[in-house]
Amino acid sequence: MSFLVRAIRHRSFAIGAALTGLVVAAALVSLAWTPHSAVELAVASKLRPPSAVHPFGTDHFGRDILSMIMVGARNSLVVGLVAVSIGCSIGTALGLLASARRGWVEELVMRFSDFTFAFPAVLSAIMITALLGPGLVNSVIAIGIFNVPVFARVARGAANAVWARDFILAARAAGKGRVRITLEHVLPNILSVVVVQATIAFALAILAEAGLSYLGLGTQPPLPSWGRMLNDAQTFMYDAPYLAVFPGIAIAVAVLGLNLLGDGLRDLIDPRLARKR
């Protein structure tokens, strides 16, 4: 059975792909069109409940909630994509280096990972953004730095298993060096594991960005952010609860979709995991 057919029949993957596709579609559409301006103030229309003109209502500045969520999806995906790319590239390289060299190199990389894991993800991001200053770029750097040891550990563990295989022994007997073996044999065999981890890290990056924005350390005005929308909604929880409901649903849909997508990918890449459940 082809991968595409198995993916369509896999419930977790299909639901995750649909939810993630919905968020990506909203972000892409916002590049060319939104129902209203996401940054333009219209005080005369403030705190309007959901209606035909404003399906999700308006905030305390009269901005359209649906338009802000669409643009916020774009910002969240950009932050997640860039941060995960930073963590994946640097972390995977360190993990492969540790597995190939072993000895003090592996020990140094793993102790660095242990030191980083001693600080919770959000706390580390808050500390970095507090030092560098709030903003979208600094949020990306903070989240990306935390992802480095995560990918380093995943890549190192998967690579160690590959280095123990017989075809690696054959490659070494053929005279191939460690660098060539890593690039030609080890890396292709751990890519599937790295891709699954990247999907899960993407969801966590979106959550981290929303958390930083909620605290005022992430995306800054006038750019919309799901986390800051939740922060602004606190004051109007009783008068306009929809201000918190819709951004909260957007975050839940994005994170749930990516988690289900990663779970489905893991089963599709290694069917033995699915049979063990």
C-alpha positions in Angstrom: 0.0 0.0 0.0 1.4 3.4 -1.0 2.3 6.0 1.7 -0.4 8.3 0.4 -3.1 5.7 0.7 -2.0 4.7 4.2 -1.9 8.4 5.2 -5.4 9.0 4.1 -6.7 5.9 6.0 -4.8 6.8 9.1 -7.3 8.7 11.3 -4.8 10.7 13.4 -2.8 11.8 10.4 -5.8 12.7 8.3 -7.4 14.8 11.1 -4.0 16.4 11.9 -3.4 17.2 8.3 -6.9 18.8 7.9 -6.5 21.0 11.0 -3.0 22.0 10.1 -4.1 22.7 6.5 -6.8 25.0 7.9 -4.3 27.1 9.8 -1.9 27.2 6.9 -4.7 28.2 4.5 -5.8 31.0 6.8 -2.2 32.3 7.0 -1.7 32.1 3.2 -5.0 33.8 2.5 -4.1 36.6 4.9 -1.2 37.5 2.6 -3.6 38.7 0.0 -6.9 39.3 1.7 -8.6 39.7 5.1 -12.2 40.6 5.7 -11.1 43.9 7.3 -7.8 45.5 8.2 -6.1 43.7 11.1 -4.3 46.8 12.4 -6.6 49.7 11.5 -8.5 51.2 14.5 -12.2 51.7 14.3 -13.2 52.9 17.8 -16.8 53.5 16.7 -17.1 49.7 16.1 -15.4 48.5 19.3 -16.7 45.4 21.1 -19.2 44.5 18.5 -20.5 40.9 19.0 -20.2 38.3 16.2 -22.3 39.3 13.2 -22.5 39.0 9.5 -20.1 41.9 9.1 -17.7 40.7 11.8 -18.1 36.9 12.1 -15.9 36.8 15.2 -16.8 40.3 16.5 -14.4 43.2 17.2 -12.0 44.0 20.0 -11.8 47.1 22.2 -10.1 49.1 19.4 -12.7 48.1 16.8 -10.4 45.7 15.0 -11.9 42.7 13.3 -11.1 39.5 15.3 -11.3 37.2 12.3 -8.8 39.3 10.4 -6.5 39.4 13.4 -6.6 35.6 13.9 -5.8 35.1 10.2 -2.8 37.4 10.4 -1.8 36.0 13.8 -1.8 32.5 12.2 0.8 33.8 9.7 3.0 35.2 12.4 2.7 32.0 14.5 3.7 29.8 11.6 6.6 32.0 10.7 7.9 32.0 14.2 7.4 28.2 14.5 9.0 27.4 11.1 12.1 29.5 11.6 12.6 28.5 15.3 12.3 24.8 14.5 14.6 25.2 11.5 17.2 26.7 13.8 16.9 24.1 16.4 16.7 21.2 13.9 19.7 22.2 11.8 22.0 23.0 14.7 20.7 20.3 17.1 20.8 17.5 14.4 24.4 18.5 13.5 25.5 18.3 17.1 23.7 15.0 17.6 25.4 13.5 14.5 28.8 14.9 15.6 28.4 13.4 19.1 27.4 10.0 17.7 30.2 10.0 15.1 33.0 11.1 17.4 31.9 9.6 20.7 34.2 10.1 23.7 34.6 13.6 25.1 32.7 15.2 22.2 29.6 13.2 22.9 29.9 13.8 26.6 30.2 17.6 26.0 27.2 17.7 23.8 25.1 15.7 26.2 26.1 17.7 29.2 25.2 20.9 27.3 21.8 19.3 26.6 21.3 18.4 30.3 22.2 22.0 31.4 19.7 23.4 29.0 17.0 21.0 30.1 17.4 22.2 33.7 15.5 25.3 32.7 11.8 25.0 31.6 11.2 26.0 28.0 9.0 29.0 28.6 11.3 30.2 31.5 14.3 30.0 29.2 12.5 31.9 26.5 11.4 34.6 29.0 15.0 35.0 30.2 16.4 35.3 26.7 13.8 37.8 25.5 14.2 39.8 28.7 17.9 40.1 28.0 17.6 40.8 24.3 14.4 42.7 24.4 10.8 41.9 23.3 10.1 41.3 19.7 9.4 38.8 17.0 13.0 38.1 16.1 14.1 37.6 19.7 11.2 35.2 20.2 12.4 33.2 17.3 16.0 33.1 18.7 14.8 32.2 22.2 12.5 29.3 21.0 15.2 28.1 18.5 17.9 28.0 21.1 15.7 25.8 23.4 15.0 23.4 20.5 18.8 22.8 19.9 19.3 20.3 22.7 16.0 18.5 22.0 17.1 17.7 18.4 20.6 17.0 19.6 19.4 14.2 21.9 16.9 12.8 19.3 19.5 12.8 16.5 22.2 11.3 18.7 20.0 8.5 20.0 18.8 7.6 16.5 22.3 7.9 15.0 23.8 5.6 17.7 21.3 2.9 16.7 22.3 3.3 13.0 26.1 3.2 13.8 25.5 -0.3 15.3 24.1 -1.7 12.1 25.9 -4.1 9.8 25.9 -1.9 6.7 27.8 0.7 8.7 30.5 -1.9 9.5 30.6 -2.7 5.8 31.0 1.0 4.9 33.9 1.3 7.3 35.5 -1.8 5.9 35.2 -0.2 2.5 37.4 2.6 3.7 34.8 5.3 4.2 35.5 8.0 6.8 33.2 9.0 9.6 32.1 12.2 7.8 31.2 10.4 4.6 29.4 7.6 6.5 27.4 10.2 8.5 26.3 12.0 5.4 25.7 9.0 3.2 24.3 6.4 5.6 23.5 7.8 9.0 21.7 11.0 8.2 19.3 9.5 5.6 18.3 6.8 8.1 17.5 9.2 10.9 15.6 11.8 8.8 12.3 10.3 9.5 12.8 10.5 13.2 14.0 14.1 12.9 10.9 15.1 10.8 8.5 13.6 13.3 10.3 15.5 16.1 10.2 18.7 14.0 6.4 18.4 13.7 6.0 18.1 17.5 8.5 20.9 18.1 6.5 23.1 15.7 3.4 22.8 17.9 5.4 23.6 21.0 7.0 26.6 19.3 3.5 28.0 18.5 2.6 27.5 22.2 5.8 29.2 23.3 5.3 32.2 21.0 1.7 32.6 22.2 3.0 32.5 25.8 5.7 35.1 25.2 3.2 37.3 23.4 0.8 36.9 26.3 3.5 38.2 28.6 4.3 41.1 26.3 7.7 39.6 25.2 6.7 38.2 21.8 5.2 39.8 18.8 4.8 43.5 19.3 1.9 45.8 18.2 0.6 46.6 15.7 1.2 43.0 14.5 -1.6 40.7 15.8 -0.6 37.8 17.9 -2.9 35.1 19.4 -1.1 35.3 22.8 -1.5 39.1 23.0 -5.1 38.8 21.9 -5.7 36.5 25.0 -3.9 39.0 27.2 -6.1 41.9 25.9 -9.3 39.8 26.4 -8.7 39.5 30.2 -10.2 42.9 30.9 -13.4 42.1 28.9 -14.0 38.5 30.0 -17.5 39.2 31.2 -18.5 41.8 28.7 -17.1 40.2 25.6 -16.0 36.6 26.2 -15.6 35.9 22.5 -12.4 38.0 22.6 -10.7 35.1 24.4 -12.7 32.2 22.9 -11.7 32.6 19.3 -7.9 33.1 19.8 -8.0 30.2 22.2 -9.7 28.0 19.7 -7.1 29.0 17.1 -4.2 28.0 19.3 -5.9 24.8 20.2 -6.6 23.9 16.6 -3.0 24.6 15.5 -1.4 22.7 18.4 -3.8 19.8 18.2 -3.4 19.5 14.4 0.4 19.5 14.6 0.4 16.9 17.4 -1.9 14.6 15.6 0.1 15.1 12.4 3.3 14.1 14.2 1.6 11.1 15.9 0.3 10.0 12.5 3.7 10.4 10.8 5.4 8.4 13.5 3.0 5.5 12.9 3.3 5.7 9.1 7.0 5.9 9.1 7.4 2.9 11.6 4.2 0.7 11.5 5.6 -1.4 14.3 4.8 1.5 16.7 1.2 1.4 15.7 0.9 -2.3 16.2 2.3 -2.0 19.8 -0.5 0.3 20.8 
